Amino acid sequence: MASIEETSADNNNIPPSAGSNDEKQSSSNNEKDSGFECNICLETAHDAVLSLCGHLFCWPCIHQWLETRAHNPTCPVCKSSISRDKLVPIYGRNSPQTDPRLI
C-alpha cells in the first residue's frame, strides 16, 4: 500500500488537463467582455433590449432599425414581427437602471 507521501508525489507528476489553459483564457475573455453582443452592430450591447423572439440588441441599433422599417417592423435576425413596446430592457450591474425606450 502506498504511503501518503508517495501518493502526494505521484499527484505532483500529473500533467494539467488539456482544457485548463482554455478555461483560463475563456474566463479572462469573459472578464474583458462580460456583456452580450448586439445582433446588429456585433459590439457589446449598450442599453440592451431583448425582443420577444429572444434576440438581443443595443437600443440605438434596434431603434434605428425600426425607424427605417416603420411600415413592416421585423426582427433583423429571424424576421418575426416586433414592436418598440414589446422590447424588454435588460438591466445589468454596470448598466443604467432607466428604460432606454423612454429616453
N, CA, C and O atoms as CSV, one atom per row, in Angstrom:
chain,resi,resn,atom,element,x,y,z
A,1,MET,N,N,0.846,-1.178,0.000
A,1,MET,CA,C,0.000,0.000,0.000
A,1,MET,C,C,0.890,1.240,0.000
A,1,MET,O,O,1.893,1.279,0.714
A,2,ALA,N,N,0.539,2.249,-0.788
A,2,ALA,CA,C,1.349,3.458,-0.916
A,2,ALA,C,C,1.124,4.362,0.280
A,2,ALA,O,O,0.019,4.455,0.814
A,3,SER,N,N,2.190,5.021,0.686
A,3,SER,CA,C,2.063,5.956,1.797
A,3,SER,C,C,1.488,7.277,1.278
A,3,SER,O,O,1.419,7.509,0.072
A,4,ILE,N,N,1.086,8.120,2.200
A,4,ILE,CA,C,0.527,9.423,1.835
A,4,ILE,C,C,1.557,10.250,1.082
A,4,ILE,O,O,1.213,10.950,0.130
A,5,GLU,N,N,2.810,10.177,1.497
A,5,GLU,CA,C,3.859,10.951,0.836
A,5,GLU,C,C,4.049,10.497,-0.602
A,5,GLU,O,O,4.231,11.328,-1.491
A,6,GLU,N,N,4.008,9.163,-0.852
A,6,GLU,CA,C,4.170,8.659,-2.212
A,6,GLU,C,C,2.995,9.092,-3.089
A,6,GLU,O,O,3.194,9.471,-4.243
A,7,THR,N,N,1.778,9.040,-2.555
A,7,THR,CA,C,0.597,9.446,-3.308
A,7,THR,C,C,0.669,10.924,-3.651
A,7,THR,O,O,0.334,11.322,-4.767
A,8,SER,N,N,1.102,11.735,-2.701
A,8,SER,CA,C,1.234,13.163,-2.928
A,8,SER,C,C,2.264,13.434,-4.018
A,8,SER,O,O,2.048,14.294,-4.872
A,9,ALA,N,N,3.363,12.721,-4.000
A,9,ALA,CA,C,4.404,12.890,-5.009
A,9,ALA,C,C,3.886,12.480,-6.376
A,9,ALA,O,O,4.197,13.127,-7.376
A,10,ASP,N,N,3.089,11.398,-6.433
A,10,ASP,CA,C,2.522,10.959,-7.704
A,10,ASP,C,C,1.583,12.017,-8.282
A,10,ASP,O,O,1.580,12.237,-9.493
A,11,ASN,N,N,0.792,12.672,-7.443
A,11,ASN,CA,C,-0.141,13.694,-7.906
A,11,ASN,C,C,0.588,14.910,-8.469
A,11,ASN,O,O,0.065,15.590,-9.352
A,12,ASN,N,N,1.787,15.189,-7.969
A,12,ASN,CA,C,2.560,16.321,-8.479
A,12,ASN,C,C,3.060,16.072,-9.890
A,12,ASN,O,O,3.368,17.019,-10.613
A,13,ASN,N,N,3.146,14.805,-10.294
A,13,ASN,CA,C,3.636,14.461,-11.625
A,13,ASN,C,C,2.526,14.400,-12.668
A,13,ASN,O,O,2.804,14.177,-13.846
A,14,ILE,N,N,1.291,14.592,-12.263
A,14,ILE,CA,C,0.180,14.541,-13.206
A,14,ILE,C,C,0.157,15.848,-13.991
A,14,ILE,O,O,0.099,16.927,-13.401
A,15,PRO,N,N,0.201,15.755,-15.325
A,15,PRO,CA,C,0.169,16.986,-16.121
A,15,PRO,C,C,-1.209,17.637,-16.022
A,15,PRO,O,O,-2.210,16.944,-15.836
A,16,PRO,N,N,-1.266,18.957,-16.145
A,16,PRO,CA,C,-2.569,19.626,-16.109
A,16,PRO,C,C,-3.417,19.171,-17.285
A,16,PRO,O,O,-2.882,18.787,-18.326
A,17,SER,N,N,-4.719,19.211,-17.130
A,17,SER,CA,C,-5.609,18.774,-18.207
A,17,SER,C,C,-5.462,19.713,-19.398
A,17,SER,O,O,-5.080,20.874,-19.254
A,18,ALA,N,N,-5.770,19.190,-20.559
A,18,ALA,CA,C,-5.632,19.981,-21.785
A,18,ALA,C,C,-6.561,21.184,-21.774
A,18,ALA,O,O,-6.237,22.214,-22.364
A,19,GLY,N,N,-7.702,21.075,-21.118
A,19,GLY,CA,C,-8.669,22.156,-21.113
A,19,GLY,C,C,-8.371,23.253,-20.117
A,19,GLY,O,O,-9.022,24.296,-20.161
A,20,SER,N,N,-7.423,23.069,-19.226
A,20,SER,CA,C,-7.214,24.068,-18.182
A,20,SER,C,C,-6.756,25.411,-18.748
A,20,SER,O,O,-7.214,26.450,-18.274
A,21,ASN,N,N,-5.876,25.427,-19.739
A,21,ASN,CA,C,-5.451,26.689,-20.342
A,21,ASN,C,C,-6.599,27.343,-21.092
A,21,ASN,O,O,-6.760,28.563,-21.056
A,22,ASP,N,N,-7.402,26.523,-21.776
A,22,ASP,CA,C,-8.560,27.055,-22.489
A,22,ASP,C,C,-9.544,27.682,-21.515
A,22,ASP,O,O,-10.104,28.744,-21.786
A,23,GLU,N,N,-9.755,27.018,-20.370
A,23,GLU,CA,C,-10.677,27.544,-19.373
A,23,GLU,C,C,-10.171,28.867,-18.814
A,23,GLU,O,O,-10.954,29.797,-18.623
A,24,LYS,N,N,-8.862,28.960,-18.548
A,24,LYS,CA,C,-8.290,30.209,-18.038
A,24,LYS,C,C,-8.436,31.320,-19.066
A,24,LYS,O,O,-8.799,32.445,-18.723
A,25,GLN,N,N,-8.155,31.005,-20.328
A,25,GLN,CA,C,-8.260,32.001,-21.384
A,25,GLN,C,C,-9.712,32.434,-21.554
A,25,GLN,O,O,-9.993,33.620,-21.732
A,26,SER,N,N,-10.627,31.481,-21.500
A,26,SER,CA,C,-12.044,31.798,-21.640
A,26,SER,C,C,-12.523,32.690,-20.510
A,26,SER,O,O,-13.281,33.631,-20.743
A,27,SER,N,N,-12.088,32.403,-19.277
A,27,SER,CA,C,-12.534,33.230,-18.157
A,27,SER,C,C,-11.945,34.632,-18.247
A,27,SER,O,O,-12.605,35.592,-17.851
A,28,SER,N,N,-10.719,34.782,-18.756
A,28,SER,CA,C,-10.160,36.125,-18.899
A,28,SER,C,C,-10.879,36.881,-20.010
A,28,SER,O,O,-11.054,38.095,-19.906
A,29,ASN,N,N,-11.301,36.191,-21.075
A,29,ASN,CA,C,-12.083,36.841,-22.122
A,29,ASN,C,C,-13.426,37.294,-21.580
A,29,ASN,O,O,-13.907,38.369,-21.938
A,30,ASN,N,N,-14.040,36.484,-20.715
A,30,ASN,CA,C,-15.326,36.847,-20.137
A,30,ASN,C,C,-15.200,38.071,-19.247
A,30,ASN,O,O,-16.122,38.885,-19.181
A,31,GLU,N,N,-14.065,38.214,-18.556
A,31,GLU,CA,C,-13.871,39.381,-17.705
A,31,GLU,C,C,-13.753,40.643,-18.542
A,31,GLU,O,O,-14.253,41.696,-18.147
A,32,LYS,N,N,-13.096,40.552,-19.696
A,32,LYS,CA,C,-12.929,41.710,-20.568
A,32,LYS,C,C,-14.249,42.091,-21.222
A,32,LYS,O,O,-14.562,43.275,-21.354
A,33,ASP,N,N,-15.021,41.095,-21.631
A,33,ASP,CA,C,-16.250,41.330,-22.375
A,33,ASP,C,C,-17.384,40.604,-21.675
A,33,ASP,O,O,-17.874,39.582,-22.156
A,34,SER,N,N,-17.797,41.142,-20.535
A,34,SER,CA,C,-18.796,40.460,-19.731
A,34,SER,C,C,-20.208,40.691,-20.234
A,34,SER,O,O,-21.145,40.081,-19.718
A,35,GLY,N,N,-20.393,41.565,-21.241
A,35,GLY,CA,C,-21.720,41.839,-21.758
A,35,GLY,C,C,-22.078,40.907,-22.894
A,35,GLY,O,O,-21.319,40.006,-23.251
A,36,PHE,N,N,-23.247,41.142,-23.450
A,36,PHE,CA,C,-23.714,40.372,-24.588
A,36,PHE,C,C,-23.574,41.205,-25.845
A,36,PHE,O,O,-23.556,42.434,-25.785
A,37,GLU,N,N,-23.474,40.535,-26.989
A,37,GLU,CA,C,-23.308,41.235,-28.257
A,37,GLU,C,C,-24.649,41.624,-28.858
A,37,GLU,O,O,-25.611,40.857,-28.830
A,38,CYS,N,N,-24.689,42.813,-29.394
A,38,CYS,CA,C,-25.845,43.275,-30.162
A,38,CYS,C,C,-25.869,42.496,-31.476
A,38,CYS,O,O,-24.828,42.319,-32.109
A,39,ASN,N,N,-27.027,42.040,-31.882
A,39,ASN,CA,C,-27.153,41.284,-33.126
A,39,ASN,C,C,-27.148,42.165,-34.374
A,39,ASN,O,O,-27.246,41.653,-35.489
A,40,ILE,N,N,-27.036,43.460,-34.203
A,40,ILE,CA,C,-26.949,44.364,-35.356
A,40,ILE,C,C,-25.515,44.854,-35.537
A,40,ILE,O,O,-24.921,44.646,-36.595
A,41,CYS,N,N,-24.952,45.507,-34.512
A,41,CYS,CA,C,-23.601,46.076,-34.646
A,41,CYS,C,C,-22.503,45.091,-34.242
A,41,CYS,O,O,-21.329,45.326,-34.529
A,42,LEU,N,N,-22.865,44.005,-33.589
A,42,LEU,CA,C,-21.944,42.953,-33.143
A,42,LEU,C,C,-20.942,43.432,-32.095
A,42,LEU,O,O,-19.917,42.786,-31.875
A,43,GLU,N,N,-21.232,44.552,-31.455
A,43,GLU,CA,C,-20.438,45.064,-30.341
A,43,GLU,C,C,-21.158,44.706,-29.047
A,43,GLU,O,O,-22.278,44.196,-29.073
A,44,THR,N,N,-20.506,44.976,-27.907
A,44,THR,CA,C,-21.177,44.776,-26.628
A,44,THR,C,C,-22.408,45.669,-26.590
A,44,THR,O,O,-22.317,46.872,-26.839
A,45,ALA,N,N,-23.553,45.083,-26.281
A,45,ALA,CA,C,-24.818,45.818,-26.315
A,45,ALA,C,C,-24.872,46.863,-25.207
A,45,ALA,O,O,-24.680,46.545,-24.033
A,46,HIS,N,N,-25.133,48.104,-25.587
A,46,HIS,CA,C,-25.315,49.208,-24.639
A,46,HIS,C,C,-26.798,49.543,-24.612
A,46,HIS,O,O,-27.449,49.563,-25.657
A,47,ASP,N,N,-27.333,49.805,-23.436
A,47,ASP,CA,C,-28.779,49.998,-23.282
A,47,ASP,C,C,-29.493,48.814,-23.932
A,47,ASP,O,O,-30.374,48.982,-24.775
A,48,ALA,N,N,-29.091,47.621,-23.518
A,48,ALA,CA,C,-29.556,46.389,-24.150
A,48,ALA,C,C,-31.054,46.176,-23.987
A,48,ALA,O,O,-31.631,46.436,-22.931
A,49,VAL,N,N,-31.662,45.698,-25.062
A,49,VAL,CA,C,-33.066,45.302,-25.049
A,49,VAL,C,C,-33.169,43.925,-25.701
A,49,VAL,O,O,-32.356,43.554,-26.548
A,50,LEU,N,N,-34.185,43.184,-25.283
A,50,LEU,CA,C,-34.407,41.829,-25.775
A,50,LEU,C,C,-35.760,41.782,-26.468
A,50,LEU,O,O,-36.759,42.262,-25.933
A,51,SER,N,N,-35.783,41.202,-27.657
A,51,SER,CA,C,-37.055,41.051,-28.365
A,51,SER,C,C,-37.785,39.827,-27.820
A,51,SER,O,O,-37.172,38.969,-27.184
A,52,LEU,N,N,-39.082,39.745,-28.064
A,52,LEU,CA,C,-39.847,38.592,-27.592
A,52,LEU,C,C,-39.423,37.305,-28.288
A,52,LEU,O,O,-39.674,36.213,-27.778
A,53,CYS,N,N,-38.778,37.425,-29.456
A,53,CYS,CA,C,-38.266,36.233,-30.137
A,53,CYS,C,C,-36.900,35.819,-29.584
A,53,CYS,O,O,-36.321,34.830,-30.034
A,54,GLY,N,N,-36.382,36.583,-28.600
A,54,GLY,CA,C,-35.167,36.182,-27.891
A,54,GLY,C,C,-33.871,36.770,-28.398
A,54,GLY,O,O,-32.803,36.301,-28.005
A,55,HIS,N,N,-33.918,37.771,-29.249
A,55,HIS,CA,C,-32.690,38.371,-29.777
A,55,HIS,C,C,-32.358,39.666,-29.048
A,55,HIS,O,O,-33.242,40.453,-28.710
A,56,LEU,N,N,-31.066,39.870,-28.815
A,56,LEU,CA,C,-30.572,40.999,-28.031
A,56,LEU,C,C,-30.008,42.080,-28.945
A,56,LEU,O,O,-29.330,41.786,-29.929
A,57,PHE,N,N,-30.298,43.339,-28.606
A,57,PHE,CA,C,-29.833,44.468,-29.407
A,57,PHE,C,C,-29.465,45.637,-28.511
A,57,PHE,O,O,-29.927,45.734,-27.375
A,58,CYS,N,N,-28.622,46.531,-29.038
A,58,CYS,CA,C,-28.442,47.849,-28.429
A,58,CYS,C,C,-29.728,48.611,-28.719
A,58,CYS,O,O,-30.306,48.468,-29.796
A,59,TRP,N,N,-30.174,49.414,-27.770
A,59,TRP,CA,C,-31.371,50.210,-28.036
A,59,TRP,C,C,-31.181,51.134,-29.248
A,59,TRP,O,O,-32.070,51.192,-30.098
A,60,PRO,N,N,-30.051,51.863,-29.360
A,60,PRO,CA,C,-29.898,52.736,-30.533
A,60,PRO,C,C,-29.951,51.962,-31.858
A,60,PRO,O,O,-30.497,52.458,-32.843
A,61,CYS,N,N,-29.388,50.755,-31.885
A,61,CYS,CA,C,-29.383,49.966,-33.124
A,61,CYS,C,C,-30.792,49.526,-33.509
A,61,CYS,O,O,-31.205,49.708,-34.654
A,62,ILE,N,N,-31.533,48.949,-32.566
A,62,ILE,CA,C,-32.868,48.450,-32.900
A,62,ILE,C,C,-33.830,49.613,-33.143
A,62,ILE,O,O,-34.754,49.500,-33.948
A,63,HIS,N,N,-33.612,50.724,-32.450
A,63,HIS,CA,C,-34.450,51.910,-32.682
A,63,HIS,C,C,-34.283,52.390,-34.126
A,63,HIS,O,O,-35.267,52.656,-34.817
A,64,GLN,N,N,-33.050,52.496,-34.565
A,64,GLN,CA,C,-32.788,52.917,-35.948
A,64,GLN,C,C,-33.366,51.901,-36.932
A,64,GLN,O,O,-33.948,52.284,-37.947
A,65,TRP,N,N,-33.208,50.612,-36.640
A,65,TRP,CA,C,-33.749,49.551,-37.498
A,65,TRP,C,C,-35.268,49.703,-37.641
A,65,TRP,O,O,-35.809,49.628,-38.744
A,66,LEU,N,N,-35.940,49.916,-36.513
A,66,LEU,CA,C,-37.399,50.037,-36.540
A,66,LEU,C,C,-37.854,51.318,-37.235
A,66,LEU,O,O,-38.886,51.328,-37.906
A,67,GLU,N,N,-37.087,52.399,-37.075
A,67,GLU,CA,C,-37.432,53.663,-37.737
A,67,GLU,C,C,-37.383,53.525,-39.255
A,67,GLU,O,O,-38.216,54.099,-39.956
A,68,THR,N,N,-36.429,52.781,-39.759
A,68,THR,CA,C,-36.283,52.637,-41.212
A,68,THR,C,C,-37.252,51.607,-41.789
A,68,THR,O,O,-37.402,51.503,-43.006
A,69,ARG,N,N,-37.903,50.852,-40.918
A,69,ARG,CA,C,-38.855,49.834,-41.360
A,69,ARG,C,C,-40.199,50.004,-40.660
A,69,ARG,O,O,-40.834,49.024,-40.270
A,70,ALA,N,N,-40.621,51.242,-40.508
A,70,ALA,CA,C,-41.836,51.550,-39.748
A,70,ALA,C,C,-43.082,50.878,-40.330
A,70,ALA,O,O,-44.008,50.546,-39.591
A,71,HIS,N,N,-43.107,50.680,-41.628
A,71,HIS,CA,C,-44.279,50.067,-42.265
A,71,HIS,C,C,-44.359,48.557,-42.025
A,71,HIS,O,O,-45.446,47.985,-42.099
A,72,ASN,N,N,-43.233,47.905,-41.741
A,72,ASN,CA,C,-43.209,46.454,-41.533
A,72,ASN,C,C,-42.089,46.095,-40.555
A,72,ASN,O,O,-41.066,45.554,-40.974
A,73,PRO,N,N,-42.259,46.385,-39.259
A,73,PRO,CA,C,-41.178,46.126,-38.296
A,73,PRO,C,C,-40.975,44.632,-38.033
A,73,PRO,O,O,-41.865,43.943,-37.532
A,74,THR,N,N,-39.787,44.156,-38.382
A,74,THR,CA,C,-39.453,42.747,-38.164
A,74,THR,C,C,-38.109,42.641,-37.466
A,74,THR,O,O,-37.287,43.556,-37.525
A,75,CYS,N,N,-37.900,41.516,-36.805
A,75,CYS,CA,C,-36.620,41.248,-36.149
A,75,CYS,C,C,-35.544,41.122,-37.220
A,75,CYS,O,O,-35.742,40.407,-38.203
A,76,PRO,N,N,-34.409,41.799,-37.054
A,76,PRO,CA,C,-33.343,41.704,-38.056
A,76,PRO,C,C,-32.704,40.320,-38.133
A,76,PRO,O,O,-32.019,40.008,-39.108
A,77,VAL,N,N,-32.921,39.490,-37.116
A,77,VAL,CA,C,-32.315,38.160,-37.110
A,77,VAL,C,C,-33.253,37.118,-37.711
A,77,VAL,O,O,-32.876,36.407,-38.643
A,78,CYS,N,N,-34.482,37.025,-37.179
A,78,CYS,CA,C,-35.379,35.935,-37.585
A,78,CYS,C,C,-36.596,36.401,-38.374
A,78,CYS,O,O,-37.397,35.578,-38.819
A,79,LYS,N,N,-36.742,37.709,-38.551
A,79,LYS,CA,C,-37.836,38.317,-39.320
A,79,LYS,C,C,-39.209,38.162,-38.666
A,79,LYS,O,O,-40.227,38.345,-39.334
A,80,SER,N,N,-39.258,37.827,-37.368
A,80,SER,CA,C,-40.530,37.827,-36.637
A,80,SER,C,C,-41.012,39.256,-36.495
A,80,SER,O,O,-40.213,40.192,-36.483
A,81,SER,N,N,-42.293,39.417,-36.388
A,81,SER,CA,C,-42.864,40.743,-36.181
A,81,SER,C,C,-42.469,41.240,-34.787
A,81,SER,O,O,-42.612,40.516,-33.802
A,82,ILE,N,N,-41.974,42.475,-34.711
A,82,ILE,CA,C,-41.612,43.063,-33.416
A,82,ILE,C,C,-42.143,44.487,-33.355
A,82,ILE,O,O,-42.459,45.098,-34.376
A,83,SER,N,N,-42.232,44.993,-32.148
A,83,SER,CA,C,-42.632,46.390,-31.974
A,83,SER,C,C,-41.851,46.984,-30.815
A,83,SER,O,O,-41.373,46.273,-29.931
A,84,ARG,N,N,-41.736,48.287,-30.840
A,84,ARG,CA,C,-40.959,49.018,-29.836
A,84,ARG,C,C,-41.474,48.730,-28.422
A,84,ARG,O,O,-40.682,48.554,-27.496
A,85,ASP,N,N,-42.791,48.683,-28.258
A,85,ASP,CA,C,-43.355,48.487,-26.919
A,85,ASP,C,C,-43.239,47.054,-26.415
A,85,ASP,O,O,-43.500,46.797,-25.240
A,86,LYS,N,N,-42.854,46.116,-27.275
A,86,LYS,CA,C,-42.675,44.723,-26.855
A,86,LYS,C,C,-41.208,44.376,-26.589
A,86,LYS,O,O,-40.900,43.231,-26.258
A,87,LEU,N,N,-40.300,45.344,-26.727
A,87,LEU,CA,C,-38.889,45.113,-26.417
A,87,LEU,C,C,-38.696,45.210,-24.910
A,87,LEU,O,O,-39.248,46.101,-24.263
A,88,VAL,N,N,-37.910,44.291,-24.352
A,88,VAL,CA,C,-37.704,44.228,-22.905
A,88,VAL,C,C,-36.312,44.755,-22.568
A,88,VAL,O,O,-35.324,44.201,-23.050
A,89,PRO,N,N,-36.201,45.811,-21.754
A,89,PRO,CA,C,-34.885,46.323,-21.350
A,89,PRO,C,C,-34.165,45.309,-20.465
A,89,PRO,O,O,-34.790,44.635,-19.646
A,90,ILE,N,N,-32.856,45.205,-20.632
A,90,ILE,CA,C,-32.024,44.318,-19.817
A,90,ILE,C,C,-31.201,45.199,-18.886
A,90,ILE,O,O,-30.461,46.073,-19.338
A,91,TYR,N,N,-31.331,44.967,-17.597
A,91,TYR,CA,C,-30.604,45.756,-16.604
A,91,TYR,C,C,-29.498,44.901,-16.003
A,91,TYR,O,O,-29.775,43.889,-15.359
A,92,GLY,N,N,-28.240,45.303,-16.212
A,92,GLY,CA,C,-27.097,44.598,-15.653
A,92,GLY,C,C,-26.454,45.417,-14.554
A,92,GLY,O,O,-26.905,46.515,-14.227
A,93,ARG,N,N,-25.404,44.868,-13.996
A,93,ARG,CA,C,-24.694,45.557,-12.911
A,93,ARG,C,C,-24.126,46.895,-13.332
A,93,ARG,O,O,-24.197,47.866,-12.579
A,94,ASN,N,N,-23.564,46.957,-14.529
A,94,ASN,CA,C,-22.892,48.182,-14.976
A,94,ASN,C,C,-23.711,48.961,-15.997
A,94,ASN,O,O,-23.162,49.766,-16.749
A,95,SER,N,N,-25.013,48.728,-16.028
A,95,SER,CA,C,-25.841,49.438,-16.999
A,95,SER,C,C,-26.766,50.404,-16.284
A,95,SER,O,O,-27.066,50.231,-15.103
A,96,PRO,N,N,-27.216,51.425,-17.003
A,96,PRO,CA,C,-28.158,52.363,-16.384
A,96,PRO,C,C,-29.448,51.634,-16.015
A,96,PRO,O,O,-29.846,50.683,-16.687
A,97,GLN,N,N,-30.083,52.078,-14.962
A,97,GLN,CA,C,-31.302,51.429,-14.495
A,97,GLN,C,C,-32.555,52.129,-15.014
A,97,GLN,O,O,-33.628,52.015,-14.421
A,98,THR,N,N,-32.413,52.849,-16.119
A,98,THR,CA,C,-33.556,53.520,-16.720
A,98,THR,C,C,-33.918,52.820,-18.024
A,98,THR,O,O,-33.057,52.270,-18.710
A,99,ASP,N,N,-35.176,52.850,-18.345
A,99,ASP,CA,C,-35.664,52.221,-19.565
A,99,ASP,C,C,-35.177,53.033,-20.765
A,99,ASP,O,O,-35.566,54.192,-20.906
A,100,PRO,N,N,-34.331,52.457,-21.639
A,100,PRO,CA,C,-33.787,53.221,-22.766
A,100,PRO,C,C,-34.867,53.661,-23.749
A,100,PRO,O,O,-34.660,54.610,-24.505
A,101,ARG,N,N,-36.007,52.989,-23.751
A,101,ARG,CA,C,-37.089,53.353,-24.669
A,101,ARG,C,C,-37.734,54.679,-24.290
A,101,ARG,O,O,-38.396,55.309,-25.115
A,102,LEU,N,N,-37.541,55.106,-23.033
A,102,LEU,CA,C,-38.168,56.334,-22.555
A,102,LEU,C,C,-37.280,57.558,-22.688
A,102,LEU,O,O,-37.719,58.676,-22.420
A,103,ILE,N,N,-36.047,57.360,-23.094
A,103,ILE,CA,C,-35.087,58.469,-23.197
A,103,ILE,C,C,-35.200,59.136,-24.548
A,103,ILE,O,O,-34.475,60.091,-24.826
